[in-house]
Amino acid sequence: MVSASFLPRHQLRASANGHVPRIDSLCIIQDDVQDWQVESATMASIYNNAFLVIGANCAGSSDAGFMAAKGDAVPNYFIAEVENDDGSLSKVYARDSMPHHDVVGPESYYTKQGPLSNRGWALQEQLLSRRMVHFENIELFWECRTLMGCECLELQNANEYKVTMEQEIGSGSFKSWHTLVNQYHLRKLTFDSDFLPALSGVITYLQQFGAGDCVAGIWKKNIIDELLWEAGKNWMLYHRAAPYRAPTWSWASIHEARKDRDYNGSRITFYVDTYGPSESMCHVAHVSATPAGEDANGAVANGLLTIEGKVAQMTETKPTGMSVPHGSRNMELSNWLTDESIAGMMECSVDLTVEDFRKKQLYGILLGYWPPKPPQYSYARWAGLMLRPCPTRRDHYDRVGVWNLVDFVPSWWPQTPTAVKPAEFFANLQHSRVSII
């Protein structure tokens, strides 16, 4: 079985009988949503079972060629002339070696080498394929489970990323998956509704190694740590994807307005990768998502997360003046029963623009706790979600961000007369049952 990758819905891939490569625009009934849902759900088995996948990385569309002469992209130097068996002469050329640091290891799945590497669908094709030949602008690259190599022999490195991901999933860690999620936000999709379907093949594949159930991109196995994610920093612009893509508690609900591949900072960051696994401070009573089609790991129509835990009021203490205050320390938790506020350094990462949350009643629900771990982390840390009442559904909430604080107060940190230590503050909070959509 041979599969060749171009662009979404214009891809050569093996037919059902495993012999004749076909183009998706022909083998999928166009404008037939149900047929597309059924066929797109088979991506994991198609690429994982293919003997060889050919990636036309340098082709901008299915109409573009990918085997043309490389031209003068890399200068060639005449070094010798050799005589063939029939007496004819052939010239031998050499060219300068090229660094291939951006196609080694995990970064190879987000390489900037060609148009194909910009595409959302192509990420899982590369990850799931057992053997793949990449037709880049300069030369061919080989990739399999054990090796990544190139024509000029400059690159002959072990390719351990796929095996590492499988081993991590088996041990209960999702760090490699988080790396994939972070970089996936860099990629582009012709149809934004494909955002979760274009990753469903990877999800299905990882479930073979014990990953468990996945709900709108969130793994249930380590759900508290999977819910504690933050989006970008001050210079990134985010908003909720429209039309609907995922529940607000899922990182898949975030849309990056600017796909700037030259910026290498984190798009989606999980606290567990920085601070390690947290101790749960709440109970997840229910989590579910309704599939929008035939693929259980694909697009979702809606989702619901119900948490029983400590809830506090949340207020903005000092506006930053920024339209996207990711990472700003400008929020405070307070107990509406005792009027106590919290004494500690607090960081908040807001998913949305200021207009979406300012001047609205906000709440903070506690999810996780990290005890001190000297010498790296000398102070205890707590973290949770920022919530606001849902404007369209009574008694339900939207996530608008994530917060974390440490049990440390510098002398210059502003405090209120009713401020107490975090441990005492959370002990005095009452339990509440909160439904987030």
C-alpha positions, 0 to 999 in steps of 0.5 A: 500500500502506497500513500502520497500526501499533498493538501487536505481533500486533494491527497493521493491515498491508497484505495480500500483494496490497498493497490491503487492510489486515488485522490480524495476529491475523487474517492470521497463524494464531494459535498456529502458530509456523511461520506466525508465523515466516514472516510476521514475517520479512516486516516489513522489506519490508512497511513499507519498501514501504508508500506510507504508514504510519499510526501510532496512537501514542496508542492503547493497544491495537487496541481503542482509538480514535485519532481522538477529539477532543483534549479540553482537553489543550492550551487553545484560544483564540478569536481571530476569527470569519469569514464563509463563502461561504454566509453562515454564521459560523465561529469560529477558535481558536488554541493555544499552540505546543509544544516538540517536541525529543523527536521530532526526529532520532534521539530521534524513534525513542524518543519518549515521546509515546504507548503505541506508542513503548513497544513494541519492534516499533514501532521498526523500523516507524517506522525502515523506513517511507518515509512515516509519519503519527503520531496523537499525543495532541495532534496529528498528526506527519508523518515521511519521509526528508527531513522531520519536521513537525507540525500547529502548524508548530512542528516543520519539521525535516530528518529525516536519521537514516535517511539517516545510518544508511544512509551510515554502514553504507556507510562501515563505521560502526555508530554509528547502529545502536549508538544504536538498540540502546541505546534498544531496551532501553527498549522492551517486548515482549509476548513476550520471545522476540520480542526479536531478531525485532522487530529483524530487519527493520532488520538485513535492511534495513541489509544492503542497504547493505553491513552484511554478516552479523549473528549474534545482533545482532553484525555480523561485519564489525567483530566485535572492536568489536561484541563490546566492549560494556558493560551499564548502570551501578551503578543498573541491574539486569540478568540473562541473559534466561530463557528463552534469547534469545542467546549470552552474547557478544551484547548481546541476551542481557542483560535489563533488569529495570526498563524505566525510560524516565525514565532517559536513561542508556546501556543498552548502550555500545560502546567503539568509539563512545567511543575509536574503532576498536580494533586487533585483538589476537586472531583470531576463528576462528569465530562462528555462531548457529543460527536458531530459526525461518525468519528468519535474522536473527531468534530464535536457538537457540544460538551459538558464538564461538571466539577465539584470543588472550591469556588471563589469570586474573582475580580480584576484589581488593576487593569493592564491596558492590554487587549489580551492580558495573557500572563498578567498578574491583575486578578484576586480571589475572594471568599464572598462568605468571609470577605477574605482575600488571598495573600500570594503571587497570582498569575492569570492567563486569559483566553479571550480579549478584554471585552469578553470578560471585563466588567463581568462577574468572574469566579475561580475554581480550584483544580490542582495543588503542588507541594513545595519541592526544593530546591526547584520549587520552594513554595506551594502552588495552587491552580484552577480555572477562571469562569464566567456565567454563560450568557446563553445557558442559565446555571452554566459557565464558560471558561475564560482563562486559567490561574495559578498562585504561589504561597509567597508574598514579596514586601512590595506585593499589595495586600488587603487587610483581609488577606490570608495565606492560601492554605487557610483561604482555600480551607474556608471556601465552600464546595460548589458544583459547577457545570462548564460548557 
